[in-house]
Amino acid sequence: MELNVPELKAMLKLIDDPDNVVFDAVREKLLEWGVIAVKELKSNIEDNSENKLLIERTNAIVKEIEYTA
C-alpha cells in the first residue's frame, strides 16, 4: 500500500480527537498503512511532546503495527 502523505498528515492531526468514532477510524487507517507510517507517527510524538493523549494513542498504534509486522 502506498502512503498518501496529505491524508497521513490529516490523520496525525486527528489522533487525539475526543470522539472515539473519529479516533477508531484514524487508528484503522494507520494500521492499514502499517510500518510505512511508523516513522511519521514517531515524529508526531516528538512534535507534540506535551500532548499526553496523543502520545498514549500513538504509542499504542505503533506497538500494534510493530507487533503485527
C-alpha positions as CSV (number, residue, x, y, z in Angstrom):
1,M,0.0,0.0,0.0
2,E,1.3,3.4,-0.9
3,L,1.4,6.2,1.7
4,N,-0.7,9.2,0.9
5,V,1.2,12.0,2.7
6,P,-1.6,14.6,2.8
7,E,-4.0,12.0,4.1
8,L,-1.4,10.8,6.7
9,K,-0.9,14.4,7.9
10,A,-4.7,14.8,8.4
11,M,-4.8,11.5,10.3
12,L,-2.0,12.6,12.6
13,K,-3.9,15.7,13.5
14,L,-6.9,13.6,14.5
15,I,-5.2,11.1,16.7
16,D,-6.2,13.0,19.9
17,D,-9.7,13.7,18.8
18,P,-12.0,13.2,21.8
19,D,-14.6,11.4,19.6
20,N,-13.8,7.7,19.8
21,V,-15.6,7.1,16.5
22,V,-13.2,9.5,14.8
23,F,-10.2,8.0,16.6
24,D,-11.2,4.5,15.7
25,A,-11.4,5.4,12.0
26,V,-8.0,7.1,12.2
27,R,-6.5,4.1,14.0
28,E,-7.8,1.7,11.4
29,K,-6.4,3.7,8.5
30,L,-3.0,4.0,10.2
31,L,-3.0,0.2,10.8
32,E,-3.7,-0.3,7.1
33,W,-0.6,1.7,6.2
34,G,1.4,-0.3,8.8
35,V,5.2,0.1,9.0
36,I,5.3,2.7,6.3
37,A,3.5,5.1,8.7
38,V,5.7,4.4,11.8
39,K,8.3,7.0,11.1
40,E,5.7,9.8,10.8
41,L,3.9,8.5,13.9
42,K,7.1,8.7,16.0
43,S,7.9,12.1,14.6
44,N,4.4,13.3,15.5
45,I,5.1,12.3,19.1
46,E,8.3,14.4,19.1
47,D,6.4,17.4,17.7
48,N,3.6,17.1,20.3
49,S,5.6,16.1,23.3
50,E,3.2,17.7,25.8
51,N,0.0,16.1,24.5
52,K,-0.4,13.0,26.7
53,L,-3.5,11.6,24.9
54,L,-1.7,11.9,21.5
55,I,1.4,10.2,22.9
56,E,-0.6,7.4,24.5
57,R,-2.6,6.7,21.5
58,T,0.3,7.0,19.0
59,N,2.5,4.6,21.1
60,A,-0.4,2.1,21.2
61,I,-0.8,2.3,17.4
62,V,3.0,1.9,16.8
63,K,3.2,-1.1,19.1
64,E,0.2,-2.7,17.4
65,I,1.9,-2.1,14.0
66,E,5.2,-3.5,15.1
67,Y,3.5,-6.5,16.7
68,T,1.7,-7.4,13.5
69,A,4.5,-6.6,11.1
